[in-house]
């Protein structure tokens, strides 16, 4: 709440800086012999940027590093006063101090030492916030007055503002790239730790998945079997079923709305279809578990088939329904972007509407359609809730869609839930699964790009 009040105070100063900067430029524009270099809003933006950008950067950096510094101070004081505590005990004590200061649940009774450490922690945070507020507001006011003083008819305000905006956009792009690199390297680091405990060949080619802690030496299920083949087989099976449902329905609906439907029907049908994309996945999970799965089970009993209560077919069907809007809406937009001149030329050559769609429109829109299918496939591979509720948690190596299977994402969630030690092979297996899933998805994208480059049509 205190940081929010400071943020709004800085926003007020930024707005004030814009008004004052533009007002000063208006005053200078009255001199006929000294015309302004830039338009008036640029002078307001110039003042607003120097008034707010340094202060907001300072506030963001302060809020990022200040909690860690406060924890380090509490930890150092605790280490100095209690020489017998281990590093894990000190970490737990510091967490209790933080939780007590925020009104959370702690793992021990509140004694004098814990209360004193908490009071010291709260006092440090209050002093830190006061210092941050003073420095940020002072920096904002300093930027306001210095920028107002520098405004003159010769100031190239537009050039400076555009340069600052370019630097900010470049910094945002760099942050996005570094975030991706950081995610990849964190996965690689933890995966290497996992492969120090489990052989790579067992993980890639093993046919049994049971990441449990051994209770006795002769227990196979508890000895830790980390064969990931059943997980990827289940993931591919459910994804395949969902794409069999979503691609034809989504693509055909896109073709109809783009080439056949009238304006009134399109204005009604497309928003109604896109509502499917806004339904929470847990709702789809309930629909799959309570409606679709019993329907398939009862239908299988009628035809003499043994259908599991939790099956890949139920999860794949519902997941396919969920991702129909991704293919339909994106493909519709891509086909509508094909120039009308191509359609007119095709009709002039005597082609029918269906021939125009298959020979002209679809080849021209192929890159966008492939992108839509890839987006839908990535959505299907990363889905968790529907699989948990409709397909189960059993890691079965099977190609039968009527049996229960599980996916990589479901097992990642399962492995990271509970009180398991972080250094155990069971927990580290989640990072190995994540890295392998990332590599598979990347390979799929590369193959799709090559297909698009080979078969797409280019028009002048």
TORKOL-4160 file (C-alpha; in steps of 0.2 Angstrom, whole numbers, padded with zeros to 4 digits, m for minus):
460
<pt num="1" X="0000" Y="0000" Z="0000"/>
<pt num="2" X="0014" Y="0012" Z="0004"/>
<pt num="3" X="0023" Y="0008" Z="m0012"/>
<pt num="4" X="0007" Y="0011" Z="m0021"/>
<pt num="5" X="0005" Y="0028" Z="m0013"/>
<pt num="6" X="0022" Y="0033" Z="m0019"/>
<pt num="7" X="0019" Y="0027" Z="m0036"/>
<pt num="8" X="0003" Y="0038" Z="m0038"/>
<pt num="9" X="0013" Y="0052" Z="m0031"/>
<pt num="10" X="0026" Y="0050" Z="m0045"/>
<pt num="11" X="0012" Y="0048" Z="m0058"/>
<pt num="12" X="0005" Y="0065" Z="m0052"/>
<pt num="13" X="0023" Y="0073" Z="m0054"/>
<pt num="14" X="0024" Y="0066" Z="m0071"/>
<pt num="15" X="0007" Y="0073" Z="m0076"/>
<pt num="16" X="0012" Y="0090" Z="m0068"/>
<pt num="17" X="0029" Y="0089" Z="m0078"/>
<pt num="18" X="0020" Y="0087" Z="m0094"/>
<pt num="19" X="0008" Y="0101" Z="m0091"/>
<pt num="20" X="0022" Y="0113" Z="m0086"/>
<pt num="21" X="0034" Y="0108" Z="m0100"/>
<pt num="22" X="0020" Y="0111" Z="m0113"/>
<pt num="23" X="0015" Y="0127" Z="m0105"/>
<pt num="24" X="0033" Y="0133" Z="m0105"/>
<pt num="25" X="0034" Y="0129" Z="m0124"/>
<pt num="26" X="0018" Y="0138" Z="m0127"/>
<pt num="27" X="0025" Y="0153" Z="m0118"/>
<pt num="28" X="0041" Y="0152" Z="m0129"/>
<pt num="29" X="0031" Y="0150" Z="m0145"/>
<pt num="30" X="0025" Y="0168" Z="m0144"/>
<pt num="31" X="0042" Y="0174" Z="m0150"/>
<pt num="32" X="0041" Y="0176" Z="m0169"/>
<pt num="33" X="0060" Y="0177" Z="m0171"/>
<pt num="34" X="0063" Y="0161" Z="m0161"/>
<pt num="35" X="0051" Y="0147" Z="m0168"/>
<pt num="36" X="0051" Y="0131" Z="m0159"/>
<pt num="37" X="0060" Y="0116" Z="m0166"/>
<pt num="38" X="0047" Y="0103" Z="m0161"/>
<pt num="39" X="0028" Y="0102" Z="m0159"/>
<pt num="40" X="0022" Y="0107" Z="m0142"/>
<pt num="41" X="0017" Y="0090" Z="m0135"/>
<pt num="42" X="0035" Y="0084" Z="m0137"/>
<pt num="43" X="0041" Y="0097" Z="m0124"/>
<pt num="44" X="0028" Y="0091" Z="m0112"/>
<pt num="45" X="0034" Y="0073" Z="m0115"/>
<pt num="46" X="0052" Y="0078" Z="m0113"/>
<pt num="47" X="0049" Y="0085" Z="m0096"/>
<pt num="48" X="0037" Y="0071" Z="m0091"/>
<pt num="49" X="0051" Y="0058" Z="m0095"/>
<pt num="50" X="0064" Y="0066" Z="m0086"/>
<pt num="51" X="0052" Y="0069" Z="m0071"/>
<pt num="52" X="0046" Y="0051" Z="m0070"/>
<pt num="53" X="0058" Y="0039" Z="m0079"/>
<pt num="54" X="0073" Y="0040" Z="m0067"/>
<pt num="55" X="0062" Y="0039" Z="m0051"/>
<pt num="56" X="0052" Y="0024" Z="m0058"/>
<pt num="57" X="0068" Y="0015" Z="m0062"/>
<pt num="58" X="0075" Y="0019" Z="m0045"/>
<pt num="59" X="0059" Y="0013" Z="m0036"/>
<pt num="60" X="0059" Y="m0003" Z="m0046"/>
<pt num="61" X="0077" Y="m0007" Z="m0042"/>
<pt num="62" X="0074" Y="m0002" Z="m0024"/>
<pt num="63" X="0059" Y="m0014" Z="m0022"/>
<pt num="64" X="0068" Y="m0028" Z="m0031"/>
<pt num="65" X="0084" Y="m0028" Z="m0020"/>
<pt num="66" X="0078" Y="m0021" Z="m0003"/>
<pt num="67" X="0069" Y="m0037" Z="0003"/>
<pt num="68" X="0085" Y="m0047" Z="0000"/>
<pt num="69" X="0095" Y="m0034" Z="0009"/>
<pt num="70" X="0083" Y="m0035" Z="0024"/>
<pt num="71" X="0084" Y="m0054" Z="0024"/>
<pt num="72" X="0103" Y="m0053" Z="0023"/>
<pt num="73" X="0103" Y="m0041" Z="0038"/>
<pt num="74" X="0092" Y="m0052" Z="0049"/>
<pt num="75" X="0102" Y="m0068" Z="0044"/>
<pt num="76" X="0118" Y="m0060" Z="0048"/>
<pt num="77" X="0112" Y="m0054" Z="0065"/>
<pt num="78" X="0105" Y="m0071" Z="0069"/>
<pt num="79" X="0122" Y="m0079" Z="0064"/>
<pt num="80" X="0131" Y="m0068" Z="0075"/>
<pt num="81" X="0120" Y="m0071" Z="0090"/>
<pt num="82" X="0118" Y="m0090" Z="0087"/>
<pt num="83" X="0134" Y="m0099" Z="0082"/>
<pt num="84" X="0126" Y="m0116" Z="0084"/>
<pt num="85" X="0112" Y="m0114" Z="0070"/>
<pt num="86" X="0115" Y="m0122" Z="0053"/>
<pt num="87" X="0111" Y="m0113" Z="0037"/>
<pt num="88" X="0095" Y="m0122" Z="0035"/>
<pt num="89" X="0089" Y="m0117" Z="0052"/>
<pt num="90" X="0094" Y="m0099" Z="0050"/>
<pt num="91" X="0084" Y="m0099" Z="0033"/>
<pt num="92" X="0069" Y="m0106" Z="0042"/>
<pt num="93" X="0071" Y="m0093" Z="0056"/>
<pt num="94" X="0072" Y="m0079" Z="0044"/>
<pt num="95" X="0056" Y="m0085" Z="0035"/>
<pt num="96" X="0047" Y="m0085" Z="0052"/>
<pt num="97" X="0052" Y="m0067" Z="0054"/>
<pt num="98" X="0046" Y="m0062" Z="0037"/>
<pt num="99" X="0029" Y="m0071" Z="0040"/>
<pt num="100" X="0027" Y="m0064" Z="0057"/>
<pt num="101" X="0030" Y="m0047" Z="0051"/>
<pt num="102" X="0017" Y="m0049" Z="0037"/>
<pt num="103" X="0004" Y="m0058" Z="0048"/>
<pt num="104" X="0007" Y="m0075" Z="0041"/>
<pt num="105" X="0009" Y="m0092" Z="0049"/>
<pt num="106" X="0025" Y="m0097" Z="0057"/>
<pt num="107" X="0033" Y="m0113" Z="0062"/>
<pt num="108" X="0037" Y="m0110" Z="0080"/>
<pt num="109" X="0030" Y="m0101" Z="0095"/>
<pt num="110" X="0033" Y="m0082" Z="0096"/>
<pt num="111" X="0047" Y="m0079" Z="0110"/>
<pt num="112" X="0056" Y="m0063" Z="0114"/>
<pt num="113" X="0070" Y="m0066" Z="0102"/>
<pt num="114" X="0058" Y="m0069" Z="0087"/>
<pt num="115" X="0048" Y="m0054" Z="0092"/>
<pt num="116" X="0064" Y="m0043" Z="0093"/>
<pt num="117" X="0070" Y="m0049" Z="0076"/>
<pt num="118" X="0053" Y="m0046" Z="0069"/>
<pt num="119" X="0053" Y="m0028" Z="0076"/>
<pt num="120" X="0070" Y="m0025" Z="0069"/>
<pt num="121" X="0065" Y="m0031" Z="0052"/>
<pt num="122" X="0049" Y="m0020" Z="0052"/>
<pt num="123" X="0059" Y="m0005" Z="0057"/>
<pt num="124" X="0072" Y="m0008" Z="0044"/>
<pt num="125" X="0058" Y="m0009" Z="0030"/>
<pt num="126" X="0050" Y="0007" Z="0036"/>
<pt num="127" X="0066" Y="0016" Z="0036"/>
<pt num="128" X="0070" Y="0009" Z="0019"/>
<pt num="129" X="0053" Y="0015" Z="0012"/>
<pt num="130" X="0055" Y="0032" Z="0019"/>
<pt num="131" X="0072" Y="0033" Z="0011"/>
<pt num="132" X="0066" Y="0027" Z="m0005"/>
<pt num="133" X="0051" Y="0040" Z="m0005"/>
<pt num="134" X="0063" Y="0054" Z="m0001"/>
<pt num="135" X="0076" Y="0049" Z="m0014"/>
<pt num="136" X="0063" Y="0046" Z="m0028"/>
<pt num="137" X="0053" Y="0062" Z="m0025"/>
<pt num="138" X="0069" Y="0072" Z="m0024"/>
<pt num="139" X="0075" Y="0064" Z="m0040"/>
<pt num="140" X="0058" Y="0068" Z="m0049"/>
<pt num="141" X="0058" Y="0086" Z="m0043"/>
<pt num="142" X="0076" Y="0088" Z="m0049"/>
<pt num="143" X="0072" Y="0081" Z="m0066"/>
<pt num="144" X="0057" Y="0092" Z="m0067"/>
<pt num="145" X="0066" Y="0108" Z="m0064"/>
<pt num="146" X="0081" Y="0104" Z="m0074"/>
<pt num="147" X="0071" Y="0099" Z="m0089"/>
<pt num="148" X="0060" Y="0115" Z="m0088"/>
<pt num="149" X="0076" Y="0125" Z="m0087"/>
<pt num="150" X="0083" Y="0117" Z="m0103"/>
<pt num="151" X="0068" Y="0120" Z="m0113"/>
<pt num="152" X="0072" Y="0133" Z="m0127"/>
<pt num="153" X="0067" Y="0136" Z="m0145"/>
<pt num="154" X="0083" Y="0127" Z="m0150"/>
<pt num="155" X="0079" Y="0111" Z="m0140"/>
<pt num="156" X="0077" Y="0097" Z="m0151"/>
<pt num="157" X="0063" Y="0089" Z="m0140"/>
<pt num="158" X="0056" Y="0077" Z="m0153"/>
<pt num="159" X="0073" Y="0070" Z="m0157"/>
<pt num="160" X="0077" Y="0067" Z="m0138"/>
<pt num="161" X="0060" Y="0060" Z="m0134"/>
<pt num="162" X="0061" Y="0048" Z="m0149"/>
<pt num="163" X="0078" Y="0043" Z="m0144"/>
<pt num="164" X="0073" Y="0039" Z="m0126"/>
<pt num="165" X="0058" Y="0029" Z="m0132"/>
<pt num="166" X="0069" Y="0019" Z="m0143"/>
<pt num="167" X="0081" Y="0015" Z="m0129"/>
<pt num="168" X="0066" Y="0010" Z="m0118"/>
<pt num="169" X="0059" Y="m0001" Z="m0132"/>
<pt num="170" X="0077" Y="m0009" Z="m0134"/>
<pt num="171" X="0078" Y="m0012" Z="m0116"/>
<pt num="172" X="0061" Y="m0020" Z="m0115"/>
<pt num="173" X="0067" Y="m0031" Z="m0130"/>
<pt num="174" X="0083" Y="m0036" Z="m0121"/>
<pt num="175" X="0073" Y="m0040" Z="m0105"/>
<pt num="176" X="0062" Y="m0052" Z="m0115"/>
<pt num="177" X="0077" Y="m0060" Z="m0123"/>
<pt num="178" X="0087" Y="m0062" Z="m0107"/>
<pt num="179" X="0071" Y="m0069" Z="m0098"/>
<pt num="180" X="0070" Y="m0082" Z="m0112"/>
<pt num="181" X="0089" Y="m0086" Z="m0110"/>
<pt num="182" X="0087" Y="m0087" Z="m0091"/>
<pt num="183" X="0073" Y="m0099" Z="m0092"/>
<pt num="184" X="0083" Y="m0110" Z="m0104"/>
<pt num="185" X="0099" Y="m0110" Z="m0093"/>
<pt num="186" X="0089" Y="m0113" Z="m0077"/>
<pt num="187" X="0081" Y="m0128" Z="m0085"/>
<pt num="188" X="0098" Y="m0134" Z="m0092"/>
<pt num="189" X="0107" Y="m0132" Z="m0075"/>
<pt num="190" X="0093" Y="m0142" Z="m0065"/>
<pt num="191" X="0092" Y="m0155" Z="m0079"/>
<pt num="192" X="0111" Y="m0158" Z="m0078"/>
<pt num="193" X="0109" Y="m0161" Z="m0059"/>
<pt num="194" X="0095" Y="m0173" Z="m0063"/>
<pt num="195" X="0106" Y="m0183" Z="m0075"/>
<pt num="196" X="0119" Y="m0184" Z="m0062"/>
<pt num="197" X="0107" Y="m0195" Z="m0052"/>
<pt num="198" X="0098" Y="m0204" Z="m0066"/>
<pt num="199" X="0106" Y="m0210" Z="m0082"/>
<pt num="200" X="0101" Y="m0201" Z="m0098"/>
<pt num="201" X="0097" Y="m0217" Z="m0107"/>
<pt num="202" X="0085" Y="m0222" Z="m0094"/>
<pt num="203" X="0076" Y="m0206" Z="m0095"/>
<pt num="204" X="0074" Y="m0205" Z="m0114"/>
<pt num="205" X="0071" Y="m0224" Z="m0117"/>
<pt num="206" X="0064" Y="m0230" Z="m0101"/>
<pt num="207" X="0047" Y="m0238" Z="m0103"/>
<pt num="208" X="0041" Y="m0236" Z="m0084"/>
<pt num="209" X="0038" Y="m0220" Z="m0075"/>
<pt num="210" X="0037" Y="m0221" Z="m0056"/>
<pt num="211" X="0047" Y="m0207" Z="m0048"/>
<pt num="212" X="0045" Y="m0213" Z="m0030"/>
<pt num="213" X="0057" Y="m0214" Z="m0016"/>
<pt num="214" X="0063" Y="m0231" Z="m0012"/>
<pt num="215" X="0056" Y="m0239" Z="0004"/>
<pt num="216" X="0066" Y="m0255" Z="0002"/>
<pt num="217" X="0079" Y="m0262" Z="m0010"/>
<pt num="218" X="0068" Y="m0275" Z="m0018"/>
<pt num="219" X="0054" Y="m0262" Z="m0022"/>
<pt num="220" X="0053" Y="m0258" Z="m0040"/>
<pt num="221" X="0039" Y="m0245" Z="m0039"/>
<pt num="222" X="0048" Y="m0236" Z="m0025"/>
<pt num="223" X="0066" Y="m0237" Z="m0032"/>
<pt num="224" X="0063" Y="m0223" Z="m0044"/>
<pt num="225" X="0059" Y="m0227" Z="m0062"/>
<pt num="226" X="0061" Y="m0212" Z="m0073"/>
<pt num="227" X="0057" Y="m0218" Z="m0091"/>
<pt num="228" X="0049" Y="m0203" Z="m0099"/>
<pt num="229" X="0042" Y="m0213" Z="m0115"/>
<pt num="230" X="0025" Y="m0216" Z="m0107"/>
<pt num="231" X="0023" Y="m0197" Z="m0103"/>
<pt num="232" X="0027" Y="m0191" Z="m0121"/>
<pt num="233" X="0017" Y="m0205" Z="m0128"/>
<pt num="234" X="0002" Y="m0199" Z="m0118"/>
<pt num="235" X="0005" Y="m0181" Z="m0123"/>
<pt num="236" X="0006" Y="m0185" Z="m0141"/>
<pt num="237" X="m0009" Y="m0196" Z="m0141"/>
<pt num="238" X="m0020" Y="m0183" Z="m0132"/>
<pt num="239" X="m0013" Y="m0169" Z="m0143"/>
<pt num="240" X="m0016" Y="m0179" Z="m0159"/>
<pt num="241" X="m0034" Y="m0182" Z="m0154"/>
<pt num="242" X="m0037" Y="m0164" Z="m0150"/>
<pt num="243" X="m0029" Y="m0158" Z="m0167"/>
<pt num="244" X="m0040" Y="m0171" Z="m0176"/>
<pt num="245" X="m0055" Y="m0162" Z="m0169"/>
<pt num="246" X="m0049" Y="m0144" Z="m0170"/>
<pt num="247" X="m0040" Y="m0143" Z="m0186"/>
<pt num="248" X="m0054" Y="m0148" Z="m0198"/>
<pt num="249" X="m0068" Y="m0140" Z="m0188"/>
<pt num="250" X="m0058" Y="m0124" Z="m0186"/>
<pt num="251" X="m0052" Y="m0123" Z="m0203"/>
<pt num="252" X="m0069" Y="m0126" Z="m0211"/>
<pt num="253" X="m0077" Y="m0114" Z="m0200"/>
<pt num="254" X="m0064" Y="m0101" Z="m0205"/>
<pt num="255" X="m0067" Y="m0104" Z="m0224"/>
<pt num="256" X="m0086" Y="m0103" Z="m0222"/>
<pt num="257" X="m0085" Y="m0087" Z="m0212"/>
<pt num="258" X="m0072" Y="m0079" Z="m0224"/>
<pt num="259" X="m0079" Y="m0084" Z="m0241"/>
<pt num="260" X="m0097" Y="m0090" Z="m0239"/>
<pt num="261" X="m0105" Y="m0082" Z="m0224"/>
<pt num="262" X="m0115" Y="m0065" Z="m0225"/>
<pt num="263" X="m0110" Y="m0050" Z="m0215"/>
<pt num="264" X="m0124" Y="m0052" Z="m0203"/>
<pt num="265" X="m0120" Y="m0070" Z="m0199"/>
<pt num="266" X="m0102" Y="m0067" Z="m0198"/>
<pt num="267" X="m0104" Y="m0053" Z="m0186"/>
<pt num="268" X="m0115" Y="m0065" Z="m0175"/>
<pt num="269" X="m0105" Y="m0081" Z="m0177"/>
<pt num="270" X="m0087" Y="m0076" Z="m0175"/>
<pt num="271" X="m0089" Y="m0068" Z="m0158"/>
<pt num="272" X="m0099" Y="m0082" Z="m0152"/>
<pt num="273" X="m0086" Y="m0095" Z="m0158"/>
<pt num="274" X="m0072" Y="m0085" Z="m0149"/>
<pt num="275" X="m0081" Y="m0086" Z="m0133"/>
<pt num="276" X="m0074" Y="m0104" Z="m0132"/>
<pt num="277" X="m0057" Y="m0096" Z="m0130"/>
<pt num="278" X="m0062" Y="m0087" Z="m0114"/>
<pt num="279" X="m0069" Y="m0101" Z="m0105"/>
<pt num="280" X="m0058" Y="m0106" Z="m0090"/>
<pt num="281" X="m0049" Y="m0123" Z="m0093"/>
<pt num="282" X="m0056" Y="m0130" Z="m0076"/>
<pt num="283" X="m0074" Y="m0128" Z="m0084"/>
<pt num="284" X="m0069" Y="m0138" Z="m0098"/>
<pt num="285" X="m0061" Y="m0151" Z="m0086"/>
<pt num="286" X="m0078" Y="m0152" Z="m0077"/>
<pt num="287" X="m0087" Y="m0154" Z="m0094"/>
<pt num="288" X="m0075" Y="m0168" Z="m0099"/>
<pt num="289" X="m0076" Y="m0177" Z="m0082"/>
<pt num="290" X="m0095" Y="m0176" Z="m0079"/>
<pt num="291" X="m0102" Y="m0176" Z="m0097"/>
<pt num="292" X="m0090" Y="m0182" Z="m0110"/>
<pt num="293" X="m0081" Y="m0196" Z="m0101"/>
<pt num="294" X="m0097" Y="m0204" Z="m0095"/>
<pt num="295" X="m0104" Y="m0203" Z="m0112"/>
<pt num="296" X="m0090" Y="m0212" Z="m0120"/>
<pt num="297" X="m0090" Y="m0225" Z="m0106"/>
<pt num="298" X="m0108" Y="m0229" Z="m0108"/>
<pt num="299" X="m0107" Y="m0229" Z="m0127"/>
<pt num="300" X="m0092" Y="m0241" Z="m0126"/>
<pt num="301" X="m0103" Y="m0252" Z="m0115"/>
<pt num="302" X="m0117" Y="m0252" Z="m0127"/>
<pt num="303" X="m0105" Y="m0258" Z="m0141"/>
<pt num="304" X="m0096" Y="m0270" Z="m0130"/>
<pt num="305" X="m0080" Y="m0260" Z="m0128"/>
<pt num="306" X="m0070" Y="m0257" Z="m0112"/>
<pt num="307" X="m0069" Y="m0238" Z="m0110"/>
<pt num="308" X="m0060" Y="m0232" Z="m0095"/>
<pt num="309" X="m0068" Y="m0219" Z="m0084"/>
<pt num="310" X="m0053" Y="m0207" Z="m0087"/>
<pt num="311" X="m0048" Y="m0209" Z="m0105"/>
<pt num="312" X="m0037" Y="m0200" Z="m0118"/>
<pt num="313" X="m0052" Y="m0199" Z="m0130"/>
<pt num="314" X="m0062" Y="m0189" Z="m0118"/>
<pt num="315" X="m0048" Y="m0177" Z="m0114"/>
<pt num="316" X="m0043" Y="m0175" Z="m0132"/>
<pt num="317" X="m0061" Y="m0172" Z="m0138"/>
<pt num="318" X="m0064" Y="m0158" Z="m0125"/>
<pt num="319" X="m0046" Y="m0151" Z="m0128"/>
<pt num="320" X="m0050" Y="m0150" Z="m0147"/>
<pt num="321" X="m0066" Y="m0141" Z="m0143"/>
<pt num="322" X="m0056" Y="m0129" Z="m0133"/>
<pt num="323" X="m0043" Y="m0124" Z="m0146"/>
<pt num="324" X="m0055" Y="m0123" Z="m0161"/>
<pt num="325" X="m0056" Y="m0104" Z="m0159"/>
<pt num="326" X="m0037" Y="m0102" Z="m0160"/>
<pt num="327" X="m0037" Y="m0110" Z="m0177"/>
<pt num="328" X="m0054" Y="m0103" Z="m0183"/>
<pt num="329" X="m0051" Y="m0085" Z="m0179"/>
<pt num="330" X="m0033" Y="m0084" Z="m0184"/>
<pt num="331" X="m0036" Y="m0093" Z="m0200"/>
<pt num="332" X="m0051" Y="m0082" Z="m0204"/>
<pt num="333" X="m0041" Y="m0066" Z="m0201"/>
<pt num="334" X="m0027" Y="m0073" Z="m0212"/>
<pt num="335" X="m0039" Y="m0077" Z="m0227"/>
<pt num="336" X="m0047" Y="m0061" Z="m0226"/>
<pt num="337" X="m0030" Y="m0052" Z="m0228"/>
<pt num="338" X="m0028" Y="m0061" Z="m0245"/>
<pt num="339" X="m0030" Y="m0047" Z="m0258"/>
<pt num="340" X="m0047" Y="m0047" Z="m0267"/>
<pt num="341" X="m0038" Y="m0045" Z="m0283"/>
<pt num="342" X="m0032" Y="m0063" Z="m0282"/>
<pt num="343" X="m0050" Y="m0069" Z="m0280"/>
<pt num="344" X="m0055" Y="m0058" Z="m0295"/>
<pt num="345" X="m0041" Y="m0064" Z="m0306"/>
<pt num="346" X="m0046" Y="m0082" Z="m0302"/>
<pt num="347" X="m0064" Y="m0079" Z="m0306"/>
<pt num="348" X="m0059" Y="m0071" Z="m0322"/>
<pt num="349" X="m0050" Y="m0086" Z="m0327"/>
<pt num="350" X="m0066" Y="m0096" Z="m0325"/>
<pt num="351" X="m0062" Y="m0104" Z="m0308"/>
<pt num="352" X="m0076" Y="m0109" Z="m0297"/>
<pt num="353" X="m0077" Y="m0103" Z="m0279"/>
<pt num="354" X="m0071" Y="m0119" Z="m0272"/>
<pt num="355" X="m0056" Y="m0120" Z="m0284"/>
<pt num="356" X="m0052" Y="m0102" Z="m0280"/>
<pt num="357" X="m0052" Y="m0106" Z="m0261"/>
<pt num="358" X="m0041" Y="m0122" Z="m0264"/>
<pt num="359" X="m0029" Y="m0115" Z="m0277"/>
<pt num="360" X="m0027" Y="m0097" Z="m0273"/>
<pt num="361" X="m0033" Y="m0092" Z="m0255"/>
<pt num="362" X="m0027" Y="m0107" Z="m0245"/>
<pt num="363" X="m0009" Y="m0106" Z="m0253"/>
<pt num="364" X="m0008" Y="m0088" Z="m0250"/>
<pt num="365" X="m0014" Y="m0089" Z="m0232"/>
<pt num="366" X="m0003" Y="m0105" Z="m0229"/>
<pt num="367" X="0009" Y="m0097" Z="m0217"/>
<pt num="368" X="m0004" Y="m0089" Z="m0206"/>
<pt num="369" X="m0014" Y="m0105" Z="m0206"/>
<pt num="370" X="0001" Y="m0115" Z="m0201"/>
<pt num="371" X="0005" Y="m0103" Z="m0187"/>
<pt num="372" X="m0013" Y="m0105" Z="m0181"/>
<pt num="373" X="m0011" Y="m0124" Z="m0181"/>
<pt num="374" X="0006" Y="m0122" Z="m0171"/>
<pt num="375" X="m0002" Y="m0110" Z="m0159"/>
<pt num="376" X="m0016" Y="m0123" Z="m0156"/>
<pt num="377" X="m0004" Y="m0137" Z="m0154"/>
<pt num="378" X="0006" Y="m0128" Z="m0142"/>
<pt num="379" X="m0009" Y="m0124" Z="m0132"/>
<pt num="380" X="m0014" Y="m0143" Z="m0132"/>
<pt num="381" X="0003" Y="m0149" Z="m0127"/>
<pt num="382" X="0004" Y="m0137" Z="m0112"/>
<pt num="383" X="m0014" Y="m0140" Z="m0106"/>
<pt num="384" X="m0015" Y="m0148" Z="m0088"/>
<pt num="385" X="m0032" Y="m0146" Z="m0080"/>
<pt num="386" X="m0042" Y="m0155" Z="m0093"/>
<pt num="387" X="m0030" Y="m0170" Z="m0093"/>
<pt num="388" X="m0030" Y="m0171" Z="m0074"/>
<pt num="389" X="m0049" Y="m0171" Z="m0073"/>
<pt num="390" X="m0052" Y="m0182" Z="m0089"/>
<pt num="391" X="m0037" Y="m0193" Z="m0093"/>
<pt num="392" X="m0030" Y="m0196" Z="m0075"/>
<pt num="393" X="m0012" Y="m0197" Z="m0068"/>
<pt num="394" X="m0008" Y="m0215" Z="m0074"/>
<pt num="395" X="0008" Y="m0216" Z="m0084"/>
<pt num="396" X="0002" Y="m0229" Z="m0096"/>
<pt num="397" X="0012" Y="m0233" Z="m0112"/>
<pt num="398" X="m0002" Y="m0236" Z="m0124"/>
<pt num="399" X="m0009" Y="m0231" Z="m0141"/>
<pt num="400" X="m0027" Y="m0235" Z="m0136"/>
<pt num="401" X="m0037" Y="m0219" Z="m0134"/>
<pt num="402" X="m0050" Y="m0228" Z="m0123"/>
<pt num="403" X="m0037" Y="m0230" Z="m0109"/>
<pt num="404" X="m0031" Y="m0218" Z="m0095"/>
<pt num="405" X="m0015" Y="m0209" Z="m0099"/>
<pt num="406" X="m0006" Y="m0194" Z="m0093"/>
<pt num="407" X="0005" Y="m0180" Z="m0100"/>
<pt num="408" X="0021" Y="m0171" Z="m0097"/>
<pt num="409" X="0014" Y="m0155" Z="m0090"/>
<pt num="410" X="0003" Y="m0165" Z="m0078"/>
<pt num="411" X="0018" Y="m0174" Z="m0071"/>
<pt num="412" X="0028" Y="m0158" Z="m0069"/>
<pt num="413" X="0014" Y="m0151" Z="m0058"/>
<pt num="414" X="0013" Y="m0167" Z="m0048"/>
<pt num="415" X="0032" Y="m0168" Z="m0045"/>
<pt num="416" X="0033" Y="m0150" Z="m0039"/>
<pt num="417" X="0018" Y="m0152" Z="m0027"/>
<pt num="418" X="0022" Y="m0158" Z="m0009"/>
<pt num="419" X="0035" Y="m0159" Z="0004"/>
<pt num="420" X="0048" Y="m0168" Z="m0007"/>
<pt num="421" X="0066" Y="m0162" Z="m0005"/>
<pt num="422" X="0072" Y="m0150" Z="m0020"/>
<pt num="423" X="0088" Y="m0160" Z="m0022"/>
<pt num="424" X="0079" Y="m0176" Z="m0025"/>
<pt num="425" X="0078" Y="m0185" Z="m0042"/>
<pt num="426" X="0059" Y="m0184" Z="m0041"/>
<pt num="427" X="0059" Y="m0165" Z="m0040"/>
<pt num="428" X="0073" Y="m0162" Z="m0052"/>
<pt num="429" X="0064" Y="m0174" Z="m0065"/>
<pt num="430" X="0051" Y="m0159" Z="m0068"/>
<pt num="431" X="0065" Y="m0149" Z="m0075"/>
<pt num="432" X="0071" Y="m0163" Z="m0086"/>
<pt num="433" X="0054" Y="m0165" Z="m0093"/>
<pt num="434" X="0052" Y="m0146" Z="m0095"/>
<pt num="435" X="0068" Y="m0145" Z="m0105"/>
<pt num="436" X="0064" Y="m0160" Z="m0116"/>
<pt num="437" X="0046" Y="m0153" Z="m0119"/>
<pt num="438" X="0055" Y="m0136" Z="m0124"/>
<pt num="439" X="0066" Y="m0145" Z="m0136"/>
<pt num="440" X="0052" Y="m0155" Z="m0144"/>
<pt num="441" X="0042" Y="m0139" Z="m0146"/>
<pt num="442" X="0056" Y="m0130" Z="m0154"/>
<pt num="443" X="0059" Y="m0144" Z="m0166"/>
<pt num="444" X="0041" Y="m0143" Z="m0171"/>
<pt num="445" X="0042" Y="m0124" Z="m0174"/>
<pt num="446" X="0058" Y="m0127" Z="m0185"/>
<pt num="447" X="0050" Y="m0140" Z="m0196"/>
<pt num="448" X="0034" Y="m0129" Z="m0198"/>
<pt num="449" X="0045" Y="m0114" Z="m0204"/>
<pt num="450" X="0053" Y="m0125" Z="m0217"/>
<pt num="451" X="0037" Y="m0132" Z="m0223"/>
<pt num="452" X="0030" Y="m0114" Z="m0224"/>
<pt num="453" X="0045" Y="m0108" Z="m0234"/>
<pt num="454" X="0045" Y="m0122" Z="m0246"/>
<pt num="455" X="0026" Y="m0122" Z="m0250"/>
<pt num="456" X="0020" Y="m0105" Z="m0248"/>
<pt num="457" X="0015" Y="m0094" Z="m0263"/>
<pt num="458" X="0023" Y="m0077" Z="m0266"/>
<pt num="459" X="0013" Y="m0063" Z="m0275"/>
<pt num="460" X="0018" Y="m0046" Z="m0280"/>
